[in-house]
């Protein structure tokens, strides 16, 4: 028996988009600013691939059909420094990315709670602020993690 080949493009368009957006969020949290498309495009090009702005837009929006371009997905996995299986097949979120995103969610939740406290000084009880923070955290987790 030989080694099993990756399932190139086994993820549907919506799931691939979700995963690419997770990677973009992770990179933004690491760099402190969003990853420009041009950086991704240049990296892919320098490594023998091709990625147009239109294709990238379809990939991160989840519009269109399943991406079957295994070579491009492998290059994107290399760019984001994740196991290629994360973009090629149904696999778990890499631990370092999941942990960092949990931290980012907590920081965002704290920022929003602080904003609410400043916006409604003296009008919201500590219990109300805790409930607001809990709802924000719940919604954040529901939108980012499975």
C-alpha positions in Angstrom: 0.0 0.0 0.0 1.2 3.5 -0.9 0.9 6.7 1.0 -2.5 8.4 0.8 -2.6 11.6 -1.3 -4.2 14.7 0.1 -7.9 15.1 -0.8 -7.3 18.3 -2.9 -10.3 20.5 -2.4 -12.4 18.2 -0.2 -13.7 21.1 1.8 -16.7 22.9 0.5 -16.4 26.6 -0.4 -17.9 27.9 2.8 -15.7 25.7 5.0 -12.5 26.7 3.1 -13.5 30.4 3.4 -14.0 30.0 7.2 -10.6 28.4 7.5 -8.9 31.0 5.4 -10.5 33.7 7.4 -9.3 32.1 10.6 -5.8 32.1 9.3 -6.1 35.8 8.2 -7.4 36.7 11.7 -4.5 34.8 13.3 -2.0 36.5 11.1 -3.5 39.9 11.9 -3.3 39.1 15.6 0.4 38.2 15.1 1.4 41.1 12.9 -0.9 43.8 14.4 -2.3 44.6 11.0 -4.2 42.8 8.3 -2.3 40.7 5.7 -2.4 42.5 2.4 -3.5 40.4 -0.6 -0.4 41.6 -2.4 1.8 39.8 0.2 -0.1 36.5 -0.3 -0.1 37.0 -4.1 3.6 37.7 -4.2 4.5 34.8 -2.0 2.4 32.3 -4.0 3.9 33.7 -7.3 7.5 33.4 -5.9 6.8 29.7 -5.1 5.5 28.8 -8.5 1.8 29.3 -8.1 -0.7 31.8 -9.3 -3.5 33.6 -7.4 -5.6 36.4 -8.8 -7.5 38.9 -6.6 -10.8 37.6 -8.0 -10.0 34.0 -7.1 -8.8 35.1 -3.6 -12.1 37.0 -3.1 -14.1 34.0 -4.1 -12.0 31.8 -1.8 -12.4 34.0 1.3 -16.0 34.8 0.7 -17.1 31.2 0.2 -18.9 32.1 -3.0 -18.5 29.7 -5.9 -17.6 26.1 -6.2 -15.2 23.9 -4.1 -11.6 24.7 -4.8 -9.9 21.7 -6.3 -6.5 23.4 -6.9 -4.4 21.2 -4.5 -1.1 23.0 -5.4 -2.6 26.4 -4.6 -4.0 25.2 -1.3 -0.7 23.6 -0.4 1.1 26.9 -1.1 -1.4 28.8 1.0 -0.9 26.4 3.9 2.9 27.0 3.6 2.3 30.8 3.6 0.2 30.5 6.8 2.6 27.9 8.2 -0.1 25.3 8.9 -0.3 21.6 8.0 -1.7 21.4 4.4 -4.4 19.1 5.6 -6.1 22.1 7.3 -6.9 23.5 3.9 -7.2 20.2 2.0 -9.4 18.0 4.1 -11.6 18.0 7.2 -9.1 18.4 10.1 -8.9 20.2 13.4 -7.8 23.8 13.8 -4.1 23.9 14.6 -3.6 24.2 18.4 -1.5 27.4 18.2 -4.1 29.1 16.0 -7.0 28.1 18.2 -5.3 29.3 21.3 -4.3 32.6 19.8 -7.8 33.2 18.5 -9.3 32.4 21.9 -7.0 35.1 23.4 -8.0 37.6 20.6 -11.7 36.9 21.3 -11.2 37.5 25.0 -9.4 40.8 24.4 -12.1 42.0 22.0 -14.8 41.0 24.5 -13.0 43.0 27.2 -12.7 46.0 24.9 -16.4 45.9 24.0 -17.3 45.6 27.6 -15.1 48.5 28.5 -16.7 50.6 25.7 -20.2 49.8 27.1 -19.1 50.8 30.6 -17.7 54.1 29.3 -20.8 54.7 27.1 -23.3 54.1 29.8 -21.4 55.3 33.0 -23.4 54.7 36.1 -26.3 53.3 34.0 -25.2 49.6 33.8 -24.7 47.4 36.8 -21.7 45.2 37.1 -24.1 42.2 36.5 -25.3 43.8 33.3 -21.8 44.3 32.1 -21.0 40.7 32.8 -24.0 39.6 30.9 -23.0 41.8 27.9 -19.5 40.3 28.0 -20.9 36.8 28.1 -23.1 37.3 25.1 -20.3 38.9 23.1 -18.0 35.9 24.0 -20.7 33.4 23.1 -21.4 35.0 19.7 -17.7 35.4 19.0 -17.1 31.7 19.7 -20.1 30.6 17.6 -18.8 32.6 14.6 -15.1 31.6 14.8 -14.9 28.0 16.1 -16.9 25.0 15.2 
